[in-house]
Amino acid sequence: MRTLTCRQCGHPNPIPFPLVAVDCILADPTGRVLLVERRFPPPGWALPGGFVDPGESLEQAVRREMREETSLELSACAQFHAYSEPSRDPRHPMVSVVFVGRATGSPQAGDDAGDTRFFGLDALPDKLAFDHRAILDDFARGRYPRPSW
């Protein structure tokens, strides 16, 4: 079993795998989706998101991650689909619960995001992190139900 070393006391703690993360698909009125450029490995553009913290619900985590990475407040969110392919994250096994959201505010990069930008689903950047191209393909094709806002 892998371990993480506590930053305060140096004690190794077992990590239960897979880890749980959340990501958010946020589309503007024209259908473009918001992506963040990652500042840390693995490189590339990605859906805003990150790890679920202890004591947090999935909904709390996605709202926090959106705020930290984009400065946006989610006004609505709904689960889209969960992605669990063991190789989806090159660092370690990861399950991501993907949400579709609506937000207020103007996006500004923060936390571990180097930039934020809206992209058309037919004009995504070449370098997308993780399995986010497959997620956005599923979204574009309507493979899973979307909220009817």
C-alpha positions in Angstrom: 0.0 0.0 0.0 1.3 3.5 -0.8 1.7 6.1 1.9 1.7 9.8 2.2 4.0 11.4 4.8 2.3 13.8 7.1 3.7 17.3 6.6 3.5 18.2 10.3 4.8 15.1 12.1 6.5 13.1 9.3 4.5 9.9 10.0 3.6 7.8 7.0 -0.1 7.3 6.5 -1.6 4.6 4.2 -3.4 6.0 1.2 -6.6 4.2 0.2 -6.8 3.8 -3.5 -8.5 4.9 -5.7 -8.6 8.5 -4.7 -11.7 10.6 -5.3 -11.8 13.8 -7.3 -14.4 16.0 -8.8 -14.4 17.9 -12.1 -16.9 20.4 -13.5 -18.1 21.1 -17.1 -19.1 24.7 -17.3 -20.5 25.8 -20.6 -21.2 29.5 -21.5 -24.3 30.5 -23.4 -22.7 29.8 -26.7 -21.7 26.3 -25.7 -18.0 26.8 -25.1 -16.6 25.0 -22.1 -14.3 26.5 -19.5 -10.9 24.8 -19.1 -7.9 25.6 -16.9 -4.3 25.3 -17.9 -2.5 23.2 -15.2 0.5 24.8 -13.5 1.7 21.4 -12.1 2.2 18.0 -13.7 0.6 16.4 -15.5 0.6 19.3 -17.9 -2.2 20.4 -20.2 -5.6 22.0 -20.2 -8.2 20.4 -17.9 -11.7 20.7 -16.5 -11.6 22.7 -13.3 -11.5 20.2 -10.4 -9.5 18.4 -7.8 -9.4 16.1 -4.9 -12.3 15.7 -2.4 -11.0 16.7 1.0 -11.8 14.7 4.2 -15.2 15.7 5.6 -16.4 17.2 2.3 -19.3 16.1 0.1 -18.8 15.8 -3.6 -20.9 18.9 -4.1 -18.9 20.9 -1.5 -15.7 19.8 -3.2 -16.7 20.8 -6.7 -17.9 24.2 -5.5 -14.7 24.7 -3.6 -12.5 23.7 -6.5 -14.4 26.0 -8.9 -13.9 28.9 -6.5 -10.2 28.1 -6.0 -9.3 27.5 -9.6 -11.6 29.9 -11.4 -12.9 32.4 -8.8 -16.4 31.4 -10.0 -19.3 30.5 -7.6 -21.5 27.7 -8.8 -25.1 28.7 -8.8 -26.2 25.2 -9.8 -24.6 21.8 -10.3 -25.7 18.3 -11.2 -23.7 15.1 -11.5 -22.9 14.1 -15.1 -21.0 10.8 -14.8 -18.3 9.1 -12.9 -15.0 8.1 -14.6 -12.9 5.3 -13.2 -10.6 3.9 -15.8 -7.6 2.9 -13.7 -5.1 4.6 -16.1 -7.1 7.8 -16.4 -4.6 9.7 -14.2 -0.9 8.9 -14.7 -0.1 9.6 -11.0 -2.3 6.9 -9.3 -5.7 5.3 -9.5 -8.4 8.0 -9.4 -12.2 8.1 -9.6 -13.6 11.4 -10.8 -17.2 12.4 -10.4 -17.9 14.9 -13.1 -20.5 17.6 -12.6 -22.2 20.0 -15.0 -22.5 23.5 -13.6 -23.7 27.0 -14.0 -21.8 29.8 -12.4 -21.7 33.5 -11.7 -18.8 35.8 -12.0 -15.9 36.2 -14.4 -13.3 33.4 -14.5 -9.8 34.2 -13.2 -7.0 31.7 -12.8 -6.2 30.9 -9.2 -4.7 28.1 -7.0 -3.0 25.6 -9.3 -4.5 27.0 -12.6 -2.1 29.0 -14.7 -4.9 30.3 -17.0 -8.6 29.9 -17.7 -10.2 30.0 -21.1 -13.4 29.0 -22.9 -13.1 26.7 -25.8 -15.6 25.4 -28.4 -16.2 21.7 -28.2 -15.0 21.5 -31.8 -11.9 23.6 -31.1 -10.4 22.0 -27.9 -6.6 22.4 -27.3 -4.4 19.6 -28.5 -3.0 18.9 -25.0 -5.8 17.9 -22.6 -4.9 16.4 -19.3 -6.1 13.0 -18.0 -9.1 11.7 -19.9 -10.8 15.1 -20.2 -11.0 14.8 -24.0 -13.1 11.6 -23.6 -15.3 13.3 -21.0 -15.9 16.3 -23.2 -16.6 14.0 -26.2 -19.3 12.3 -24.0 -20.7 15.7 -23.1 -20.8 16.8 -26.7 -22.4 13.6 -28.0 -25.0 13.7 -25.2 -23.9 10.2 -24.1 -25.2 10.9 -20.5 -28.2 13.0 -19.5 -27.6 16.7 -18.8 -29.5 18.9 -16.5 -32.4 20.7 -18.2 -31.8 24.2 -16.9 
